[in-house]
Amino acid sequence: MNNKNNQSAEDYLECIMMLQERLGNVRSIDVASELGVTKPSVSVAMKKLREQEMILFDENGFILFTDEGRKLAKKVYDKHKILTKALIAIGVKEKTAAQEACLIEHVISDSTYKCIKDFIKRNGTIEE
């Protein structure tokens, strides 16, 4: 899978996780609405995520994570939250910080991310 596909999959997984936190149960239509994309686009993405064994659907059409899917979604979502906080801490406006964290989270190395997270934790900006 190329980087663009990885980023897209990660964006969908992260969106599902955020919606689950907010709504509890999530359907594909919720994802389409949240991301501002068409239902057919979400359908294609959900099919790919199912084939990659990241998600499954229950009998009511709600999206469920597999263990692997939850692990990846949590990793991406945690990165997003930490990077957003780090950008805000250096003076970036909240909306811009959230948008740019979404871009950074896909390309930042694990070691650089760990350094940022450790720095922010040491300086009392975030708690674990």
WOWO-V352619 format. One line per field, one symbol per residue. phi: phi as a letter, one per 20 degrees, with the letter a starting at -180 (. if undefined). A space follows every 10 residues. Layout:
BEGIN
phi = ???
END
This chain:
BEGIN
phi = .egfffffff fffffgffff fednecdgff fgffemcfff ffgfffffff felecbdefe neecefgfff ffffffffgg fffffffffe offgffgfff ffffgedfff ffgfffffff ffemfcce
END
